[in-house]
Amino acid sequence: MTNKLKITFLFGIFVLMFSTNVKAQLKKGQLIDGIAAVIGDEIVLESDVEEQMNYGKQQGVSSVDKCEFLESLINNKLLVYEAKRDTLIENRSAAIKEGANAKYQQLLSQFPDEKTMLAAYKFRNAYEMKNTIEKIDADQYYGQAKYQRITDKADVTPNEVTDFYNMYKTQLPEIKDEVSLTQIMMYPKLTDAHKQELINRLKKVKQDILGGESFESQARIYSEDEGSAVNGGLIKNIYKGQMVKPFEAAALNLQEGEISDPIESEFGYHIIQLIKKSGKMYDARHILLMATPTDAEIVSAKKKLDSIRTLIIDGKISFKDAAYRYSDDKKTKFNGGLVPGADGSSKIERESIPGTITYELAGLKKGDITTAFEDAENKRKVVKIIKIEDEIPSHKITLETDYDRIKQLALNKKRNEMVEKFVNSKLPTTFISIDGRYDSCSFKGNWKKESLKK
């Protein structure tokens, strides 16, 4: 029973990893070489196995068995292989390729030259590195899409949750010290003079372009969008609805080659050039000047937020209502400012809280609210107040205190069983080849048997 639960959860960890990070997981000094397995036309590299083992160690997996990690990766590769053959899953190969090129340029901007970057990541040439980034992003997209298709209708009843807990309660981990936090976040407002300064700068850039300078060169010089500036401001294969509304509205109202006047979005001020429009997709270049507040503008935002804090403390407005009315954080304002934990619940492990917030919470108890402080969200300066809604000491999981968490574990187990059933149904018709160094592995599935048949 113990091994079965461990392997099931392990498989779930790596299936769900498809959705944990959309940025290519490249590490300096990492050499990608050696084929561990082939599934259909998908490949598992030795470095993939090593990386997942290291991730498992970081996540506290007690038994780091290389065979188990390889099997998890093989499972996931089969999902990727089947996803690419599934006509109901959108083929995003072109968009993924463009995204890989953009990420390559973003990484390049962190080095003095291309040769230095390739040496740091141990790639022989740009094609090899771009291909690796593309492969990682494709695996994330297709693996997640197939997993969701297979498990879309998964659900668990209260009785199933109780049965799951009774069967596995001795194996469930102890919960570390946790807190529930709510927040109100604000972007400091720019003064009218500051806004006009940014608009005037972009108007001057536009005039220079109309006077003969290329949009591409001006974007490289002036744009503060790190992702596109290195590519001359170019963003390709943009799906309608992908960009923030002011950007998209301005871009789609242009003729090809035309340049917009300065427009404001939540990120700052842009000028946009429409390059090409085709069906539901378009290409555009833009130059962004971010709405980076001055020290005085930050102080002004703190004063406003502290005045809201006073209203809450005096009982004139609830924190929940204040979050809905004043917070600029779209992810939390509609649920009373509740900050989600890593597992999507309302509980956050204390040791995982960022240092800036830990400092502000020091000495506070349940019900206390911090004074306004400066923080950063997606590289933008913000101000916040945070309330400690609850403090949960470390404890063993129980149905009474952790029902939602247990329900999610039970649901994950059911989803994983659905995926395993799907994988097993595809084994007889899928090409499988596993390197001889894994001959001694005792896999849970029939991978070795199917490999020998091929």
Phi, psi and omega in degrees: 000317181300311181297320181298316180294317183298314182292320179299313180293323180298315178300319180296322179304313187279331172297315183288343178295341177302331186255007187276336183204123181270357178267139182303133183271069178259136181238141179300137178082003182273121178258123182264113181199159176086123179263123179269323182200156174233130179232112188063241173246021177259148185238137170254122180270156176302321180295330176298316181297315181298318181296319181290327175296317179296321178297317179301318178298317180296329181273002175084019176296122189289321182248110181262085180264118184301324180296319180295320180292321177298317181297321177299318180292322177297316176307311183293322178295326178293323176298317179298314180301314181289327180297320181292340178264353183275114184290345179273354176259124185299132176281113182246029184303315182296315180294322179295320179296316178296320179296322178296320178296319179295318179295323177300314180295324179294317176296320181299326181295346180269000181235157180294330178201171185293321181300318180296318180295313181299321179294320181296322181265001177060049171249149182280329182204172183295321181301317182296319181289316178298321180296323179292316178299317180298319180297316180297313181294323179295317178300317180298313183292307185290322179297315179295318181298317181290319178303315181293323178297319183289322189256011187305324185259013181291139177203161177228143178272163176305322178295322178293324177296315179297316179298318179299314181297314181297327182283324189242009188299331180286344181259348182288141186286161175283140178278131178281171178307131182228163173222156169250128185237144169239153183218156167238123183241140178228142167274123178304133182281135177281144175292161179300323180294320179294317178299315182295326177299316179294318179298316180296321178298318180289325176298320178295318178298317180298317179298321178296322179293315178295336179275358176132342176290148179278144177302320183300312182293323179292325177294318179299326183279315193252333188293139179258013172270102185301326184291324184251340184301319182292344179254026179070025180080003186280131171234118185254158176053051178278123176279142176300131184096353183281323183266165177297151190302315181299322179296309184295319180299317180293316183297315185282350175269001180266156167273156180302128181093343182284151181245133181284163165286167178302133177234152182258136171229182180293345181267339182149221182238140184231153153243142189232139173242122176281125180266311184204143176230127182214110179062235182268009183233156176208159175247142180210154169250150175211158174238124183247130166250113186290150179277067181277115185288152174280170178302321181293323179291326176292317178300318179297318179294321178298318180298318179296317182291324177293328177290325175293319177302318179297318178299321180293313181297324181281359177079014182276345176203145178279157178300320181300313180293323179293321178298316181296322186278323191245338187289141176265001181272102184296337182284337185237341188296332184273355176238036176077014180086008185296126180270119183286149174279180182298332181266009179087354180278183180272004185251137182236130175295131182303320185288348179265356181288132180304151185302320181300317182285322176305318180298317182291331182275348184304127178085354180271154180240178179306129180096344180283154179234134178292159166284166182296136179219161181272139178216188179223139176229118181052045177070010176255139177287132179223166170238149185218156157235144182231137178249138173274106181281326182202153174236126183241110179295161178301143183194164172283144180296134174225159178296326184291321185260340189224038184303313183298323179292317179295320178301318180295321177297317179296320179294319177300319179297316179297317178300316180296323178294323177296319179292317179300319178298317179297314181301313181298329180289339182264347183304314184296338185248010182246133176292128180225130176222122181244133183301147184300338181294346179256018181299331183277357182288141173253091183284152176290318178271179182270039184298314183293320179297316180292326179296319181293332181291329189285000000 
